[in-house]
Amino acid sequence: MEQRTEANLSPYRTYSRSQWAAMRADAPMTLTSDEVQRLHSLHDRLDIKEVEEIYLPLSRLLSMYVDATQRLFVAQQRFLDSEDAKMPYVIGVAGSVAVGKSTTARVLQALLARWPNMPKVDLVTTDGFLYPNAVLAREGLTEKKGFPESYDLPALLRFLTDVKAGRRPARAPIYSHLIYDVIPNQWAEVDRCDILIVEGLNVLQTGRLPKDGKAIPFVSDFFDFSVYLDADEDVLKSWYVDRFLTLRGTAFRDPKSYFHRYANLSDSEAIGTASSIWERINLLNLHENIQPTRQRADLILKKCEDHSVDHVSLRRL
């Protein structure tokens, strides 16, 4: 009898970078180097080669999944004799603080929107569904910001329900990283998009299941596909500290910045402060809430210290 190995039992097929890059096939590159530079975050490293070898093949795969899902929807309409509006295809992007979720989400949005059928692709971050800082302070959750309990989960679920139901427009609150808070009475509208990308730390979180089997919706229930960005813990910490040092000399210098008090720290003080925040908050959140959801993703991108993707794991169908 053939010996069963861990690889045999894994629900994923794992591809090296070169193997995955070959999946691009003849898909044309639709972004220029200048556009790629505008898409990545300040502290991330991204070049056109990374887009061509990692994200272009992924966008090709996603375009196939979207097309197949739309054809299945039409078949179900015929079976049910229904005239339901076409539901958008929802993609979740999850992973740790500083891993590059925002960059990945923006690159996918740009690539998917330029496929021949020119789908309308919207992007929403779950940061907007964090409770306002005043609420977090009142509930003693300031040090738990980014943990599952710091989000207005009912509001996020209502938003996703509206999106999937085709209600127009669905509205998501807007978050400001400058003031580190939700902006009152400002909204991003999602109006009958073909594809919606939802990016956030805990979007694959399930929470505790009820013993009586009562139906409880989770954010990931609304996803058609999900991506988890992965990197080793020491690498994540170094990226977080590097980002803190970069922001110290840029955004933190704005008097309106929530973190303005850190603008004049010395290098050693800034490194110590960033390391403390990482260990006290972000690493704990990673261990308790984010990393355990990695195996729920449909695709895992494992990143190296230089921010490039080393290998790709795709869930078997």
BELRABEL-V459357 format. One record per backbone hydrogen bond with DSSP energy under -0.5 kcal/mol. CO is the residue of the C=O (numbers start at 1). NH is the residue of the N-H. E is the energy in kcal/mol with one decimal. If there is no record, write none. Layout:
BEGIN
co->CO nh->NH e->E
co->CO nh->NH e->E
END
This chain:
BEGIN
co->3 nh->5 e->-0.5
co->5 nh->9 e->-1.6
co->6 nh->10 e->-1.0
co->11 nh->316 e->-3.5
co->13 nh->314 e->-2.9
co->15 nh->312 e->-2.5
co->16 nh->20 e->-2.7
co->17 nh->21 e->-2.5
co->18 nh->22 e->-1.4
co->20 nh->23 e->-1.6
co->21 nh->24 e->-1.6
co->22 nh->25 e->-1.4
co->24 nh->27 e->-2.2
co->28 nh->30 e->-0.6
co->32 nh->36 e->-2.3
co->33 nh->37 e->-2.1
co->34 nh->38 e->-1.5
co->35 nh->39 e->-1.0
co->36 nh->39 e->-0.7
co->36 nh->40 e->-1.2
co->41 nh->44 e->-0.9
co->44 nh->46 e->-0.5
co->47 nh->51 e->-1.7
co->48 nh->52 e->-2.6
co->49 nh->53 e->-2.5
co->50 nh->54 e->-2.2
co->50 nh->55 e->-1.0
co->51 nh->56 e->-2.9
co->54 nh->58 e->-1.4
co->55 nh->59 e->-2.5
co->56 nh->60 e->-2.1
co->57 nh->61 e->-2.4
co->58 nh->62 e->-2.8
co->59 nh->63 e->-2.3
co->60 nh->64 e->-1.5
co->61 nh->65 e->-2.2
co->62 nh->66 e->-3.0
co->63 nh->67 e->-2.1
co->64 nh->68 e->-2.5
co->65 nh->69 e->-2.6
co->66 nh->70 e->-2.3
co->67 nh->71 e->-2.0
co->68 nh->72 e->-2.2
co->69 nh->73 e->-2.3
co->70 nh->74 e->-2.0
co->71 nh->75 e->-2.1
co->72 nh->76 e->-2.4
co->73 nh->77 e->-2.4
co->74 nh->78 e->-2.1
co->75 nh->79 e->-2.2
co->76 nh->80 e->-2.8
co->77 nh->81 e->-1.0
co->77 nh->82 e->-2.2
co->88 nh->90 e->-0.5
co->89 nh->196 e->-2.7
co->90 nh->224 e->-3.2
co->90 nh->225 e->-1.5
co->91 nh->198 e->-3.1
co->92 nh->227 e->-3.0
co->93 nh->200 e->-2.4
co->94 nh->229 e->-2.6
co->96 nh->99 e->-1.4
co->100 nh->104 e->-2.2
co->101 nh->105 e->-2.8
co->102 nh->106 e->-2.4
co->103 nh->107 e->-2.5
co->104 nh->108 e->-2.5
co->105 nh->109 e->-2.3
co->106 nh->110 e->-2.3
co->107 nh->111 e->-2.6
co->108 nh->112 e->-2.9
co->109 nh->113 e->-1.9
co->111 nh->114 e->-1.2
co->112 nh->115 e->-1.4
co->112 nh->119 e->-0.6
co->115 nh->118 e->-3.4
co->119 nh->121 e->-0.7
co->120 nh->122 e->-0.5
co->120 nh->194 e->-2.1
co->120 nh->195 e->-2.2
co->122 nh->197 e->-2.7
co->124 nh->199 e->-2.5
co->125 nh->128 e->-1.2
co->126 nh->129 e->-1.8
co->127 nh->130 e->-1.9
co->129 nh->152 e->-3.6
co->132 nh->135 e->-0.7
co->132 nh->136 e->-2.3
co->133 nh->137 e->-2.7
co->134 nh->138 e->-2.1
co->135 nh->139 e->-2.2
co->136 nh->141 e->-3.6
co->136 nh->142 e->-0.6
co->137 nh->140 e->-1.1
co->141 nh->144 e->-1.6
co->142 nh->145 e->-1.1
co->144 nh->147 e->-2.6
co->147 nh->150 e->-2.2
co->148 nh->151 e->-1.5
co->150 nh->131 e->-2.7
co->151 nh->153 e->-1.8
co->152 nh->156 e->-1.9
co->153 nh->157 e->-2.7
co->154 nh->158 e->-2.2
co->155 nh->159 e->-2.1
co->156 nh->160 e->-2.3
co->157 nh->161 e->-2.3
co->158 nh->162 e->-2.4
co->159 nh->163 e->-2.3
co->160 nh->164 e->-2.6
co->161 nh->165 e->-1.9
co->162 nh->166 e->-0.6
co->162 nh->167 e->-2.2
co->163 nh->88 e->-0.5
co->163 nh->166 e->-1.1
co->170 nh->190 e->-3.2
co->172 nh->188 e->-3.2
co->174 nh->183 e->-2.9
co->175 nh->177 e->-0.6
co->176 nh->180 e->-0.9
co->176 nh->181 e->-1.5
co->178 nh->258 e->-2.7
co->181 nh->176 e->-2.7
co->182 nh->184 e->-0.6
co->183 nh->186 e->-1.2
co->186 nh->174 e->-1.3
co->188 nh->172 e->-2.8
co->189 nh->191 e->-0.6
co->190 nh->170 e->-2.7
co->190 nh->192 e->-0.6
co->194 nh->89 e->-2.8
co->195 nh->122 e->-2.6
co->196 nh->91 e->-3.0
co->196 nh->198 e->-0.5
co->197 nh->124 e->-2.8
co->197 nh->199 e->-0.6
co->198 nh->93 e->-2.6
co->199 nh->126 e->-2.6
co->200 nh->203 e->-0.6
co->201 nh->95 e->-0.6
co->202 nh->205 e->-1.7
co->210 nh->213 e->-1.3
co->218 nh->221 e->-1.4
co->219 nh->222 e->-1.8
co->220 nh->223 e->-1.5
co->225 nh->92 e->-2.5
co->226 nh->298 e->-1.0
co->226 nh->299 e->-1.5
co->227 nh->94 e->-3.1
co->228 nh->230 e->-0.5
co->228 nh->301 e->-2.5
co->229 nh->96 e->-0.6
co->230 nh->303 e->-3.2
co->232 nh->236 e->-2.4
co->233 nh->237 e->-2.4
co->234 nh->238 e->-1.8
co->235 nh->239 e->-2.3
co->236 nh->240 e->-2.4
co->237 nh->241 e->-2.6
co->238 nh->242 e->-2.5
co->239 nh->243 e->-2.5
co->240 nh->244 e->-2.3
co->241 nh->245 e->-2.3
co->242 nh->246 e->-2.2
co->243 nh->247 e->-2.8
co->244 nh->248 e->-2.0
co->245 nh->249 e->-0.9
co->246 nh->249 e->-0.7
co->247 nh->250 e->-1.1
co->247 nh->252 e->-2.7
co->250 nh->253 e->-1.4
co->251 nh->254 e->-1.6
co->254 nh->257 e->-2.3
co->257 nh->260 e->-1.6
co->259 nh->262 e->-2.3
co->260 nh->263 e->-1.8
co->262 nh->265 e->-1.5
co->266 nh->270 e->-3.0
co->267 nh->271 e->-2.6
co->268 nh->272 e->-2.3
co->269 nh->273 e->-2.6
co->270 nh->274 e->-2.8
co->271 nh->275 e->-2.5
co->272 nh->276 e->-2.0
co->273 nh->277 e->-2.3
co->274 nh->278 e->-2.5
co->275 nh->279 e->-2.6
co->276 nh->280 e->-2.7
co->277 nh->281 e->-2.3
co->277 nh->282 e->-1.3
co->278 nh->283 e->-3.6
co->281 nh->285 e->-2.4
co->282 nh->286 e->-2.3
co->283 nh->287 e->-2.5
co->284 nh->288 e->-2.7
co->285 nh->289 e->-2.6
co->285 nh->290 e->-1.9
co->286 nh->291 e->-2.6
co->290 nh->293 e->-1.8
co->291 nh->294 e->-1.8
co->293 nh->296 e->-2.0
co->294 nh->297 e->-1.7
co->298 nh->315 e->-3.4
co->299 nh->228 e->-2.7
co->300 nh->302 e->-0.6
co->300 nh->313 e->-2.4
co->301 nh->230 e->-3.0
co->301 nh->303 e->-0.6
co->302 nh->310 e->-3.2
co->302 nh->311 e->-1.0
co->304 nh->307 e->-1.9
co->308 nh->304 e->-3.3
co->310 nh->17 e->-1.0
co->311 nh->302 e->-2.3
co->312 nh->15 e->-3.5
co->312 nh->314 e->-0.5
co->313 nh->300 e->-2.6
co->314 nh->13 e->-2.7
END
